[in-house]
Amino acid sequence: MGRLTGKIAFISGTRAGIGRGAAQVFAAEGAKVFGCDINLEADADTVALVEKAGGVMTSLALRLRVIRLPGRLGHFGVHPDVVAGIRRA
């Protein structure tokens, strides 16, 4: 049982790099990961990696400009316990 078991983590930028790594770590710790990236096709690789390792992840094509997510995610039926915003400069 991981530290995030029973939690929902929303992570942006999950197609590669830090976002992908965060998705893998959070899922390994038991969180259900709700990821997003502007490139949903590339993000499918992250979903596959997480699921292959026994984690749970779903992803959405989404471009974020302002992180005001906790309230807005309710629109998708997601109420996250952890929010991680990963952004490239």
DRENPA-3360 file (N, C-alpha, C; in nm, 2 decimals, always signed):
BEGIN
1 = MGRLTGKI = +0.08/-0.12/+0.00/+0.00/+0.00/+0.00/+0.09/+0.12/+0.00 ~ +0.07/+0.21/-0.10/+0.15/+0.33/-0.11/+0.10/+0.45/-0.03 ~ +0.18/+0.55/-0.03/+0.14/+0.68/+0.04/+0.02/+0.75/-0.02 ~ -0.01/+0.72/-0.15/-0.12/+0.79/-0.21/-0.23/+0.70/-0.25 ~ -0.24/+0.58/-0.19/-0.35/+0.49/-0.21/-0.48/+0.56/-0.18 ~ -0.58/+0.55/-0.27/-0.71/+0.61/-0.26/-0.72/+0.75/-0.29 ~ -0.61/+0.81/-0.34/-0.60/+0.95/-0.38/-0.61/+0.96/-0.53 ~ -0.66/+1.08/-0.58/-0.66/+1.11/-0.72/-0.55/+1.22/-0.74;
9 = AFISGTRA = -0.46/+1.20/-0.84/-0.36/+1.30/-0.87/-0.39/+1.36/-1.01 ~ -0.40/+1.49/-1.02/-0.41/+1.55/-1.15/-0.27/+1.61/-1.19 ~ -0.22/+1.56/-1.30/-0.08/+1.60/-1.34/-0.09/+1.65/-1.48 ~ -0.04/+1.77/-1.51/-0.03/+1.82/-1.64/+0.11/+1.79/-1.71 ~ +0.11/+1.79/-1.84/+0.23/+1.76/-1.91/+0.29/+1.62/-1.90 ~ +0.20/+1.52/-1.90/+0.24/+1.39/-1.87/+0.29/+1.31/-1.99 ~ +0.30/+1.37/-2.11/+0.35/+1.29/-2.23/+0.50/+1.26/-2.22 ~ +0.58/+1.34/-2.14/+0.72/+1.31/-2.13/+0.78/+1.38/-2.01;
17 = GIGRGAAQ = +0.91/+1.36/-1.99/+0.99/+1.43/-1.89/+0.94/+1.42/-1.75 ~ +0.94/+1.54/-1.68/+0.90/+1.54/-1.54/+0.76/+1.50/-1.53 ~ +0.67/+1.54/-1.62/+0.53/+1.51/-1.61/+0.51/+1.36/-1.61 ~ +0.58/+1.29/-1.71/+0.57/+1.15/-1.72/+0.62/+1.08/-1.59 ~ +0.74/+1.13/-1.55/+0.80/+1.07/-1.42/+0.71/+1.09/-1.30 ~ +0.64/+1.20/-1.29/+0.55/+1.23/-1.18/+0.43/+1.13/-1.19 ~ +0.38/+1.11/-1.31/+0.27/+1.02/-1.33/+0.31/+0.88/-1.28 ~ +0.42/+0.84/-1.32/+0.47/+0.70/-1.28/+0.49/+0.69/-1.13;
25 = VFAAEGAK = +0.55/+0.79/-1.07/+0.58/+0.78/-0.93/+0.45/+0.79/-0.85 ~ +0.36/+0.88/-0.89/+0.23/+0.89/-0.81/+0.15/+0.76/-0.83 ~ +0.15/+0.71/-0.95/+0.07/+0.58/-0.97/+0.14/+0.47/-0.89 ~ +0.27/+0.46/-0.88/+0.34/+0.36/-0.81/+0.31/+0.37/-0.66 ~ +0.28/+0.49/-0.61/+0.25/+0.52/-0.47/+0.10/+0.49/-0.45 ~ +0.02/+0.45/-0.55/-0.12/+0.41/-0.53/-0.22/+0.51/-0.58 ~ -0.18/+0.63/-0.63/-0.28/+0.73/-0.67/-0.34/+0.69/-0.81 ~ -0.46/+0.72/-0.83/-0.52/+0.71/-0.96/-0.48/+0.84/-1.03;
33 = VFGCDINL = -0.42/+0.83/-1.14/-0.36/+0.95/-1.21/-0.46/+1.00/-1.32 ~ -0.49/+1.13/-1.32/-0.57/+1.19/-1.42/-0.46/+1.29/-1.49 ~ -0.41/+1.25/-1.61/-0.31/+1.33/-1.67/-0.37/+1.41/-1.79 ~ -0.29/+1.51/-1.83/-0.33/+1.58/-1.95/-0.20/+1.63/-2.02 ~ -0.22/+1.65/-2.15/-0.11/+1.71/-2.23/-0.17/+1.75/-2.36 ~ -0.11/+1.84/-2.43/-0.16/+1.89/-2.56/-0.15/+1.78/-2.67 ~ -0.06/+1.68/-2.65/-0.04/+1.58/-2.74/-0.09/+1.45/-2.68 ~ -0.22/+1.42/-2.71/-0.28/+1.30/-2.65/-0.22/+1.17/-2.70;
41 = EADADTVA = -0.18/+1.17/-2.83/-0.12/+1.05/-2.89/+0.01/+1.01/-2.82 ~ +0.09/+1.11/-2.79/+0.22/+1.08/-2.72/+0.19/+1.05/-2.58 ~ +0.09/+1.11/-2.52/+0.06/+1.08/-2.38/+0.01/+0.93/-2.36 ~ -0.04/+0.87/-2.47/-0.08/+0.73/-2.46/+0.03/+0.64/-2.42 ~ +0.15/+0.68/-2.46/+0.27/+0.60/-2.41/+0.29/+0.61/-2.26 ~ +0.26/+0.72/-2.20/+0.27/+0.73/-2.06/+0.16/+0.65/-1.99 ~ +0.04/+0.66/-2.04/-0.07/+0.58/-1.99/-0.03/+0.43/-1.99 ~ +0.03/+0.38/-2.11/+0.07/+0.24/-2.12/+0.17/+0.21/-2.02;
49 = LVEKAGGV = +0.27/+0.29/-2.00/+0.38/+0.27/-1.90/+0.32/+0.25/-1.76 ~ +0.23/+0.34/-1.72/+0.17/+0.34/-1.59/+0.09/+0.21/-1.57 ~ +0.01/+0.18/-1.67/-0.08/+0.06/-1.66/+0.01/-0.07/-1.66 ~ +0.11/-0.07/-1.74/+0.20/-0.19/-1.74/+0.26/-0.21/-1.61 ~ +0.29/-0.11/-1.53/+0.35/-0.12/-1.40/+0.24/-0.15/-1.29 ~ +0.11/-0.16/-1.34/+0.00/-0.19/-1.24/-0.07/-0.07/-1.19 ~ -0.04/+0.05/-1.24/-0.11/+0.17/-1.20/-0.24/+0.20/-1.28 ~ -0.30/+0.30/-1.24/-0.43/+0.34/-1.30/-0.41/+0.49/-1.35;
57 = MTSLALRL = -0.43/+0.51/-1.48/-0.42/+0.64/-1.54/-0.51/+0.66/-1.65 ~ -0.57/+0.78/-1.66/-0.64/+0.82/-1.78/-0.59/+0.96/-1.82 ~ -0.61/+0.99/-1.94/-0.55/+1.12/-1.99/-0.65/+1.19/-2.08 ~ -0.63/+1.32/-2.09/-0.71/+1.41/-2.17/-0.63/+1.51/-2.24 ~ -0.66/+1.54/-2.37/-0.59/+1.64/-2.44/-0.64/+1.77/-2.39 ~ -0.54/+1.85/-2.34/-0.58/+1.97/-2.28/-0.46/+2.07/-2.27 ~ -0.48/+2.19/-2.31/-0.38/+2.29/-2.30/-0.41/+2.38/-2.19 ~ -0.32/+2.39/-2.09/-0.34/+2.48/-1.98/-0.26/+2.61/-1.99;
65 = RVIRLPGR = -0.33/+2.71/-1.96/-0.27/+2.84/-1.96/-0.26/+2.90/-1.81 ~ -0.37/+2.88/-1.74/-0.37/+2.92/-1.60/-0.41/+2.80/-1.52 ~ -0.34/+2.78/-1.41/-0.37/+2.67/-1.32/-0.47/+2.71/-1.22 ~ -0.59/+2.69/-1.25/-0.70/+2.71/-1.15/-0.78/+2.58/-1.16 ~ -0.71/+2.47/-1.15/-0.77/+2.34/-1.18/-0.86/+2.28/-1.07 ~ -0.83/+2.28/-0.95/-0.92/+2.21/-0.85/-1.06/+2.23/-0.87 ~ -1.11/+2.36/-0.89/-1.25/+2.39/-0.90/-1.30/+2.35/-1.04 ~ -1.22/+2.37/-1.14/-1.26/+2.34/-1.28/-1.26/+2.19/-1.31;
73 = LGHFGVHP = -1.19/+2.11/-1.24/-1.19/+1.97/-1.27/-1.32/+1.90/-1.24 ~ -1.40/+1.96/-1.15/-1.53/+1.91/-1.12/-1.61/+1.89/-1.24 ~ -1.59/+1.98/-1.34/-1.66/+1.97/-1.47/-1.64/+1.83/-1.53 ~ -1.53/+1.77/-1.51/-1.50/+1.64/-1.57/-1.53/+1.53/-1.47 ~ -1.59/+1.56/-1.35/-1.62/+1.46/-1.25/-1.49/+1.42/-1.17 ~ -1.39/+1.50/-1.17/-1.26/+1.47/-1.11/-1.25/+1.57/-0.99 ~ -1.22/+1.51/-0.87/-1.20/+1.59/-0.76/-1.06/+1.55/-0.70 ~ -0.95/+1.61/-0.75/-0.82/+1.56/-0.71/-0.78/+1.59/-0.57;
81 = DVVAGIRR = -0.70/+1.50/-0.51/-0.63/+1.51/-0.38/-0.50/+1.58/-0.40 ~ -0.43/+1.56/-0.52/-0.30/+1.61/-0.54/-0.30/+1.68/-0.68 ~ -0.25/+1.80/-0.69/-0.24/+1.86/-0.82/-0.10/+1.90/-0.85 ~ -0.04/+1.85/-0.96/+0.10/+1.88/-1.00/+0.10/+1.94/-1.14 ~ +0.14/+2.07/-1.14/+0.14/+2.14/-1.27/+0.28/+2.14/-1.32 ~ +0.31/+2.07/-1.44/+0.44/+2.06/-1.50/+0.43/+2.15/-1.62 ~ +0.52/+2.24/-1.64/+0.52/+2.33/-1.75/+0.66/+2.35/-1.81 ~ +0.67/+2.35/-1.94/+0.80/+2.39/-2.00/+0.81/+2.54/-2.01;
89 = A = +0.92/+2.59/-2.00/+0.94/+2.73/-2.01/+0.94/+2.78/-2.16;
% end
